[in-house]
Amino acid sequence: MPRALLLIAVLAVAACSGNERDISMRDLRSFTGGPDEFSIIPGKELQTPKDFNTLPAPTPGGSNLTDQDPLGDAAVALGGRASARQPGNGVPAADGALIAHAGRNGVPADIRESLAAEDKEFRRRQSRFTKLRLVRVDRYSQAYKRFELNSQAEVAWWRRQGVTTPTAPPAAR
């Protein structure tokens, strides 16, 4: 009996670990003991530049010409521009009409900060008992399940409204 009380006391103290707990809910660590082959991104091939005077100045800790940019490469492959991901580029002129239409009813100036604070509070509430799991689980998908979009239901709703829609992905089995 005293061992059971000791175990309950230890679990209670662990559950009250305070505000410094991890609220990310993602557990993507590999438990195989081997290397994580997806964390290694090989550099691009070295090439001799046409003009050595046009090379950018070295930036210690920054990026260089041989660094891979998987997200930028994906953006280009999908018809976009890799430079759109860089901060400070603003909205392209071609997207001005879209931005104007999306903000026609007004946009709060602090929308990003407000959403970040709300999401942090949501993750804090959802991660209350994540440390008390016997098996490591990625709780992110469980926590955000009710916000998941159902493409089949959306297509059906729009079709009932008389809107012509493209086909949706097949339903998951």
N, C-alpha and C positions, 0 to 999 in steps of 0.2 A: 504494500500500500504506500509506504513513503516514497518508493521509486516512482510510482505513478504521479504523485503530487509534485515531485521534483521535475519530472518531464513536463507536466502541465505548466509549472512555473517558468521553466526555460522557454517553452513555446510562447507563453504570454509576454515575457520580456522581449523575445525576438520580434513579436508582432508589433510592439510599441517602439520600434527603432527610431521614430522621429521623422523629421522632414527631409532628412538626407537620403532617404531610400530611393532606389532606382524606380522611376515611373515610366520607363520606356516600353515596358511590356514585351519587348522583343528579346528572344533568346535564340540567337542565330549562331551560337558557338558550336564548333565541331568537337565532339567527344570521342573521336576515333583515335586520338593520340598521334595522328599523322599530320603532315603539312596540309594547309588549306590551299588547294591549287587555284582557287578563284580569287585569292587575295594578291596574287602576283600578276602584275601587268608588265609585260616586256616593253622596252622602249622601241621607238621607230628606228629604222636603219639610219646610220650616219651617212650624210651626203656632203659632197664638197659644194659650197655655195658658189654662185656665179660671181659674186662680188663680196670680198671679205670686209669691205667698208660698210656694208649695209647690215651686218650682223647686229642683233640687239646686244645691249650691255648685259653682262652676267648679273643675275639676281640671286644671291645666296638664299637658299630656302624657297625660292620661287620656281616657276616653271621654266622649261627650256624647249628648244625646237624638237627634241626627240621624245618629249613626253606624249604619251597616248592621251586621247580625250574621247573615251567611249561614248559619253552622252552627246558630245558635239558631233562625232561621227554618225551616231544614230539620227540626230536631227537632220544632218545633210542627206543621209540615206532616205529619210522620209520626206524630202523635198524642202526642208527648212534651211536655216543658216546656222552654222556653228557659233558665229559671233553673237547671236541673239541671247546666248546663255551668259555672256559676260556682263557684269554690272555696269551701269552707266550708259548703256546704248539706247535706252529709252524705247518708246514704241515706234516701230517702223511706220512710215507715212502710209503704206498700203493698208495698215490695220487701223487707221484713224477713224474710219466710219464705224467699224466694229466696236471700238472703245467708246465712241460717242453714243452709239445705240445702247450698249450695255449699261452706261452710266446715265441714261436719260432721266431716271427718277432720283438721281443723286447718289453719291457714294460717300460713306463716312471717311474722313481723312485718316482715322486711326484703325481702319478695318483689319490690317495685318496684325497689329498689336492686340486688338480686341479678340480676334480669333485665336491667336497664340495663347493668350491668357485663359480663354474658355477651354481650349483643348488641353492645356496643362492641368487645369482643375479637373477635367473629365478623366484624364489619365491617372491623376492622383487618386481619385475616387475608385477607379477600376482596378488599381494595383494594390489595394489594401491587403489582400491575403495571398499575394503572389509568392511570397517567400515560404509559405507553409505547404508547398506542393511536394508530394513524394516523387513525382516524375517531372522533369523539366518540360514545360509547355510554352509555346509561343502564344501568349495571351492577346496579342494585338488583334488577330482576326476574330477572336471571340468577343472582344470588347466592342469592336466597330461593326459587328455583324448586322445590327439593326439599321445602320446607315448605308448598307450595301445596296446598290442599284440592281433591280431585277429587269434585265433587258427584255425578256419575254413579256412581262406584265406591261412595261412601258409601250412596247410596240403594239400590243393588243389594245391598250387604252387609246393611243393615238389613232389607230385604225377605226375604232368605234366612233371617234370624233369626225371621221371622214377624211383624215389627212393621209395622203399617199406617203408611205414609208418604205425605205429599203428593207431588205431582209435582215433579220437579227441573227446573231450567232446561234447555232443549235443549242438547245437546252442541255445543261449538264446532267449527267446520269448519276 
